[in-house]
Amino acid sequence: MFEIFRSKKNRFKANVYLSFRLFRKDLLTQQALTRLGMLWDFMEPLTMAGLFIFLAQAGFISSQGLSFPYALYVIFGFILYQAFTDSVNHSIRVISRNKDILKYKKIPSICLAGSDLFRFLYFGAVRLAILVVALLGFGYFNPLAFLASIAGYFITIVFGMSLGLILSPFNSIYEDIGRLVGIVLSIMRFGTPVMWVFPYEKFLWLYLFNPVAVLIDSTRSMATLGTIEFSVYLAVLVPVIALLSLLSVHVLRKTATLIVEHLS
């Protein structure tokens, strides 16, 4: 029994180390191809946030009913939604992006998912730093509340990553899947409380059918006001996301090598 446990522990440590090395290699390659590096990843959400802040100040967008500045609302909205879409779009291409590694180097497919997770956490640290600066600037920073909101951020990227991994086998065969998902995510942003303020009593149906809306609103309200929105919904949603993440890992392990062999 002890030998089995030690063997699994050693295998886990080896997979984590290999995942980190893959992440580091991909990051260095990406940074070598651009001078601005990760700034490109944050330019769109921050630019869009600035645009909608201007529109709100000009009176084109209503922020009625908010208990904190609209600027914070939209900065959190765009950054959190970008974190979700990035985790979906990157994970959905995990097999097609690493065909040669899976075929010739025989690296465990779980390490590719681990590499993506390291990537999301790395960029997540920068995104969270931006949110801290925004909270401090508007005088809404509460250390305990913000630490609690990090859990919401992590759950959001795990949700996106799980959806991407489940769809990755299909996307490796038909790249139309990834393109379709990208279009759906672009449209879904307009039905998510990213830049629009949705009154709960009028748009409860929207939150019911859009888990991302619940995650973003709950994370944002925890960071800014120290309160949790949709606590009952979250009590159901979080275990479902946990099961979905386990399913996504199982799908990746069972299909990655088979699909690569089929495509070669």
N, C-alpha and C positions, 0 to 999 in steps of 0.2 A: 504493500500500500504506500509506504513512504517513498519507495523507488519510483512508483508511478507519479506521485505528486511532484517529486523533484524533477522528473523528466518533463512533465508538463510545464513546470515553472521555468526550466531552462529553455524550452521551446518558445514560451511566451516572451521571455527576455530577448531571445534571438530575433523573434519577429518584430518586436518593438525597435530594436537596434537597426534592423534592416529597413523598417519603415522610415525611421528617422534619416537614414543615409539616402534613401530614395527621395525623400522630401528635400533634403539639403541639395542634392544634385539637381533636381528640377528647379529649385529656387535660384541657384547660382546660374543655371542656364538661362532662366527667364530674365534675370537681372543683367546678364551679359548682352542681351539683345536690345536693351533700352536704357537711355540715360536717366529717365525720370523714375524708373523702377516701379515700386508699388504706388507711387503718386497717381498713376493712371487709374488704379483700381478705386481710388477715392474721389477722383475729380468729378465723375458723373453725379454721384449722390450729393456731394457738397454743392456742386453747381446748380443742380435741380432744387435742392433745399433753399439756396439763396434766391432763386427765381420765384419760388412760391412764397417765401417770406416777403419779397417785394410786392407780389400780387396781393397778399393779405393786407399789407400796410397801405396799399393803394385802394383798398376796398373792394377788390374783385372777388375775393374769397372770404367767406364768413368763418370766423373762429369762435362764434358764440357758444357758450356753454363750457369752455375750457377753464380749468382751475389753475393752469400754468401757461406761460407764454407760448404762442403759436410757433415761434421759432424753434423752441425745444421740441415741440410736437413733431414738426416736419423733419428736423434733423434726425431724431430718433427713428421716425418712420422710414426715411430713405435708407439709412444705414442698416437698420434691422432687415428691411426687405431685400437690400442688396446682399446681405449675408445669407439669406434664405435662397435667393435665386443663384448665387454663386455656388452654394453647396449642391444644388440640384444640377446645374449645368456642368459643373466640373466632374461630379460623380457619375453622371450618365454616360460620360465618355471614358470611364476608367479602363474598360476592356479594349476599346478601339484605339485608345491612346498608348496602350502598353502591350500591343500584340507581340512585338519582337521580344520583349522581356519575358512574357509568359511562355513563348514558344522555345526560345533558345537558352535562356538563363534559368528556366525552371524555378523562378521565384514564386513562393506561395502567393496566391491571389489575395489573401487577407492582408498581406503587406502593402499592396497597392491601396487598399482602403485605409490602412493605417497611415500611409504617406499623405493621402488626401486629408485625413483628420488632423495631422500635424500642420498641414497647410492652412486649414480653416482656423485652427487655434492661433497660428502665427499672425494671420491677418486679423483675426478677432481681437488679439491684444492691441493692435493699432486702432481698430475701430472703437474699442472700449476706451482707449486713451482719448480719442476725439470726443466721445460722449462725456467723459469726466471734465474735459476742458469746457464743453458747452454748459454742463451743470454748474460748474464753478463760476462761469461768466454770468449766468443768470441768477446765481445765489440759491440754487436748488440742490446742491450736493449734500447728500446724507450718506456717510460711508457705509452704514449697515444696510440701508435700503439699496444702495448701488450694488453691494456684494450679493444681496439676495436677487437682484435683477440679472446678475451674470448667469444664474441658473436658467433664467428664461432665454437668454441669448444662446446658451449651450443647447438647450432643448430645441430651439428653432433650427440651428444648423444640423443637429442630429436628424431632425425630421426631414429637412431638405436632402441631406446626404442619403438617408434611407430610401427616399423616393427615387433618387438618382441611381443608386446601386441596383434597385429592383428592375429599373427600366434599362440598365446598361446592356444586358444580353441582347435585348431587342434592338437597341440602337446600334450595336456593333454589326448587326446584320442589315438593318434598314436605318440609314442615317436620317431618314425623314422623321423618325421618332424624336430625335433631339431637336430638329428644327421646329417641329410642331409644339414640343414642350416649351421652347423659347418664346413662341408666339403666345401660347396660353399664359405664361408667366408675365409677359408684357401687358396683356389685357387684364390679368387678374390684379395687377397693381392698382388699377382704377376702381376695383371693388374691394380694396383693402384700406384700412385707415392709415395710409401713408401720408397723404397731403390733404385729404378731405376729412372733416370732422363729422363723424356719423353719430347722430343721437341714438342712444341704445334703444329707446322705446319705439322708434320708427324703423330701425334697421336690425332688429334682433334676429330676423331670419338670415341676414347676411353673415352674422357671426356664427350662426348655427351651422351653416354649410361651408364656412371658410375658416378652418383651424388656424391658418396663418394670421388672420385678423385677430383672433383671440390671443395668440402668442405675442404678437406685436403690441397690442393694446395692454396686455397684462404686464409685459416687461417694461413698457414705457411708464405705466402708472406706478409700478413698484419703484422705479428709479427716481421719478420726479415727486411723487406724493407719498410713497411708502405704503401704498394700498394695493391689494390684489383684486383685479377684475375677473369675473367669471370663475370663481373658485370651484364651484361644483363642476363646471365644464372641464376645467383643468384637471380635476381629480379623476376624470374619466380619460381625458386626452393623453395625459402623460404616460400612464401604463400602456395605452394603445401605441404610442410612439416607441416605447421601449420594446414592445413585441415586434413592431415593424422593423426596428433596427436589427434585432436578432434574425428576423426573416431575411432581411437584405443581405446580411453576411452569409447566411446559408445559401441563398441564391447565387451569390458571387462565387463561393467556393465550389459549388456543384456545376456551374455552367461555364466559368471563364476559360478553362483549359479546353473543354469540349468545343466551344465556339471557335477558339483560335485554330484548333486542328481542322475544324470544318471549313474555315475560311481560307486556310493555307493550300 
